[in-house]
Each structure stands twice: as structure tokens, then as C-alpha cells.
Amino acid sequence: GAVVSQHPSRVICKSGTSVKIECRSLDFQATTMFWYRQFPKQSLMLMATSNEGSKATYEQGVEKDKFLINHASLTLSTLTVTSAHPEDSSFYICSAGRTGRETQYFGPGTRLLVL
Amino acid sequence: GDSVTQMEGPVTLSEEAFLTINCTYTATGYPSLFWYVQYPGEGLQLLLKATKADDKGSNKGFEATYRKETTSFHLEKGSVQVSDSAVYFCALAINGGSQGNLIFGKGTKLSVKP
């Protein structure tokens, strides 16, 4: 149990376009979802925390207008990278947590390449 | 600020060899410590954790002991298998890890050869 999926697993887009990444909890209701970003050979960095039905909380230095997060249901959160640029190329990972449970469950990640 | 430092990889071992992946941390409070594993093509999975000093976390033959005096949480396994090939992440959290405040190390890639 506690499986989290991400779609797509890999995306290539042109500079200036927007890209949407989906994160789904397949067999549980995720009251909280988290979005991380990982550069090559670097740590995972938390970008934002989203709770179902409310606005996401962004970490310092993360542009909320560039990285739009929507947590419309207890099983789905989306991250939209707006007007993507090459410097946005990275590995984006989501995780999901359940109320009262300590563990986060991670998705497999989405690799974004902006040309 | 809080941080985690783990040994850089890749680490290549033969099957049945002894494994140690070093992890040290810096934290202002009293963190919980975690090891996550990421198998190829999959998401990070919690491998083990320890929530206070001298606690030992263990799972699947892996162990790590929370050493406050050396601020370390080294991962060990006595006899690795090919199926242990993965990337291992050390992490800390001040509030237990459920609220998104996990701080990760850079990850160490382990390759086990038959």
C-alpha cells in the first residue's frame, strides 16, 4: 500500500511553454503533498507544501507565480512550471502524507528538460 | 542552518561485502534521523529511522545508530546483495518528517556486483 505515482516520468519542452506534472496517491487519501526539486548530484530541496483545498505554502526562494501548485482532491496534486526556461530543468519529486502518520510516501519523480 | 552530509558515491561492492555509508548532520534542535532508499525507476522509500540519541534503526539487514556525540547516523549492512543496488539518502527532520521539513543529503549510489 501507500503508492504515489507521478506523470509524466519525463518531459522535454521548449523554452517559454508551461508544463504540468501530476502527483497521485493511488491507494490512500493524502491530506498533505510535498513537492521537491533535485539538481544533479544535489540534495532534494523542498519547494512547497500543499494541503487539500487550501493554498500551497512555498519555501523561501521559490517563486509561487512560476511554480503553480494545485491540490484539488485528496488524491491529486499538480505542479505547473509556467513559462519554463532551461534553468528550470531538473528532477521534480512529490511525496504524500496522511494525517497522523509520520512517514511520507514518495513518487518516482519527473525529469524536466527545457530546451 | 540544519544540514546533512553523506559520503559521495558511487560505491561499488561485491556481493556479500560489508557496507558502510557515512552520514553526519548539523541541527540546532533534536532531530529525527532517516535513511531512504531509491531503487531504479521507483520513488524514495523509508528504509529505517531513529528518533532519539542511541536509538538503532534497522530494516532488511540494514542498521544505523543515532550518535549524538558524533552527530552521525552511519548506515551499515553486513552482507550486501545485488538487489541492494540503489541510491541511499540520509535525512533529518525536526518534527518527525511528516510535515515536509525533511532535509536530505545528496545521496550515495550503491552498485553491488555478483
HADDOCK unambig.tbl for C-alpha pairs under 7 A between the chains (distance, minus, plus):
assign (segid A and resid 34 and name CA) (segid B and resid 100 and name CA) 6.25 0.50 0.50
assign (segid A and resid 41 and name CA) (segid B and resid 106 and name CA) 6.10 0.50 0.50
assign (segid A and resid 42 and name CA) (segid B and resid 106 and name CA) 4.76 0.50 0.50
assign (segid A and resid 43 and name CA) (segid B and resid 104 and name CA) 5.54 0.50 0.50
assign (segid A and resid 43 and name CA) (segid B and resid 105 and name CA) 5.26 0.50 0.50
assign (segid A and resid 43 and name CA) (segid B and resid 106 and name CA) 4.05 0.50 0.50
assign (segid A and resid 43 and name CA) (segid B and resid 107 and name CA) 6.93 0.50 0.50
assign (segid A and resid 44 and name CA) (segid B and resid 104 and name CA) 5.92 0.50 0.50
assign (segid A and resid 49 and name CA) (segid B and resid 100 and name CA) 6.67 0.50 0.50
assign (segid A and resid 97 and name CA) (segid B and resid 98 and name CA) 6.38 0.50 0.50
assign (segid A and resid 101 and name CA) (segid B and resid 98 and name CA) 6.92 0.50 0.50
assign (segid A and resid 102 and name CA) (segid B and resid 96 and name CA) 6.32 0.50 0.50
assign (segid A and resid 102 and name CA) (segid B and resid 97 and name CA) 6.12 0.50 0.50
assign (segid A and resid 102 and name CA) (segid B and resid 98 and name CA) 4.57 0.50 0.50
assign (segid A and resid 103 and name CA) (segid B and resid 97 and name CA) 6.57 0.50 0.50
assign (segid A and resid 103 and name CA) (segid B and resid 98 and name CA) 5.63 0.50 0.50
assign (segid A and resid 104 and name CA) (segid B and resid 98 and name CA) 5.91 0.50 0.50
assign (segid A and resid 105 and name CA) (segid B and resid 45 and name CA) 6.86 0.50 0.50
assign (segid A and resid 106 and name CA) (segid B and resid 43 and name CA) 5.05 0.50 0.50
assign (segid A and resid 106 and name CA) (segid B and resid 44 and name CA) 5.29 0.50 0.50
assign (segid A and resid 106 and name CA) (segid B and resid 45 and name CA) 6.77 0.50 0.50
assign (segid A and resid 107 and name CA) (segid B and resid 43 and name CA) 4.57 0.50 0.50
assign (segid A and resid 108 and name CA) (segid B and resid 41 and name CA) 6.29 0.50 0.50
assign (segid A and resid 108 and name CA) (segid B and resid 42 and name CA) 4.55 0.50 0.50
assign (segid A and resid 108 and name CA) (segid B and resid 43 and name CA) 3.64 0.50 0.50
assign (segid A and resid 109 and name CA) (segid B and resid 43 and name CA) 6.67 0.50 0.50
